[in-house]
């Protein structure tokens, strides 16, 4: 029992460290990709090709003056940045990064907790991140953060629904909520082949959940200054950013698990490369896709955002579920 | 609807691999035009005397009011060939707009502009941009 707890703790620590690494270098990747897309170079000065930039950024944010809005609701104001990072870290627990390995005669699965409701847990936990944004917007006691927070709440409700419905197709095919089972199912063929529409809808909804362009209404710089984190500075601001990039990493990881075959290699002759490395490669590919989207498309107008969600994506997701069910009945799956 | 979206993605992806147009400024510098209007210098003549005779035309023509000068006599003709020099000659680079009117106005070609544009100074305060005659004067043997 104690050994099991220790192993789980070690796994969590390693995963957390890797997540923080991804977050740090995610910010650098964002700036590098944006730079090169705009024919610039991005950060170049700190270390070779700017590789030490995340360290410099972190150091700078630590030493920044921490300004607290005087009329703010103090408890929520301090709570919001803390909540921002929590959902991503919680979600980390159910993401399998590889098959089980045998160490010291003990079989260790490369997932912290293989629970049979992993996907439900993920959906529940990821909805948490809207609290950070709404609390941040409300407690700042300032009009722009408030507007950003409200927009975010509306956006979350719309797209959370679509996110859940897009995953339904996968669950129907696999017949399990466990992420480990879902990845095992994709050993020979990726889920994206069976569920292409679900994959597209998932990626759109996930981008909206992450408040990233083209869905970054909550922090629309040109209209809302900085959105919900306008009144935050120093490490509180950094926590929001940490949360954003941690959420991006986790969402990419979930996309890899659900649609891109998890830790399995895409071609059988490449299977000598260990699973976690495949997982990381796929994760980076999805992460890059999110960056690529951001630096390509302009922002939606607010009404377009809502129309797109309710009038197009929702019916599409429902059609996908119906079609999946119909095909399964025809194939005699049930 | 999907076609243009994909086209956009293709354009941005193409730009990822294009060479950057950025000049890494402190390490690389772009060539400057020959007639670029940068930092001023006060010229010396062949005998090492100051050309400026403190006529005050540059001060009068300066649209930004950046030039302040005060003349003095030089009866022995040691520092000037006309017996009059600028006692003080100051340019406030916080005000100067680098129009070059002072150069045009000068009847003796005593003030010219160089191509040097790196006038930033470390530390706070605009007083560092207030340059006196020692700084402006053409270095003997140099420049």
HADDOCK unambig.tbl for C-alpha pairs under 7 A between the chains (distance, minus, plus):
assign (segid A and resid 36 and name CA) (segid B and resid 15 and name CA) 6.69 0.50 0.50
assign (segid A and resid 36 and name CA) (segid B and resid 16 and name CA) 4.84 0.50 0.50
assign (segid A and resid 36 and name CA) (segid B and resid 20 and name CA) 6.78 0.50 0.50
assign (segid A and resid 37 and name CA) (segid B and resid 12 and name CA) 5.60 0.50 0.50
assign (segid A and resid 37 and name CA) (segid B and resid 13 and name CA) 6.96 0.50 0.50
assign (segid A and resid 37 and name CA) (segid B and resid 15 and name CA) 5.01 0.50 0.50
assign (segid A and resid 37 and name CA) (segid B and resid 16 and name CA) 4.65 0.50 0.50
assign (segid A and resid 38 and name CA) (segid B and resid 15 and name CA) 6.95 0.50 0.50
assign (segid A and resid 39 and name CA) (segid B and resid 15 and name CA) 6.43 0.50 0.50
assign (segid A and resid 39 and name CA) (segid B and resid 18 and name CA) 6.70 0.50 0.50
assign (segid A and resid 39 and name CA) (segid B and resid 19 and name CA) 6.66 0.50 0.50
assign (segid A and resid 39 and name CA) (segid B and resid 20 and name CA) 4.45 0.50 0.50
assign (segid A and resid 39 and name CA) (segid B and resid 21 and name CA) 5.95 0.50 0.50
assign (segid A and resid 40 and name CA) (segid B and resid 20 and name CA) 4.83 0.50 0.50
assign (segid A and resid 40 and name CA) (segid B and resid 21 and name CA) 6.17 0.50 0.50
assign (segid A and resid 40 and name CA) (segid B and resid 22 and name CA) 5.52 0.50 0.50
assign (segid A and resid 41 and name CA) (segid B and resid 20 and name CA) 5.95 0.50 0.50
assign (segid A and resid 41 and name CA) (segid B and resid 22 and name CA) 6.66 0.50 0.50
assign (segid A and resid 296 and name CA) (segid B and resid 8 and name CA) 6.35 0.50 0.50
assign (segid A and resid 296 and name CA) (segid B and resid 9 and name CA) 6.11 0.50 0.50
assign (segid A and resid 296 and name CA) (segid B and resid 12 and name CA) 6.12 0.50 0.50
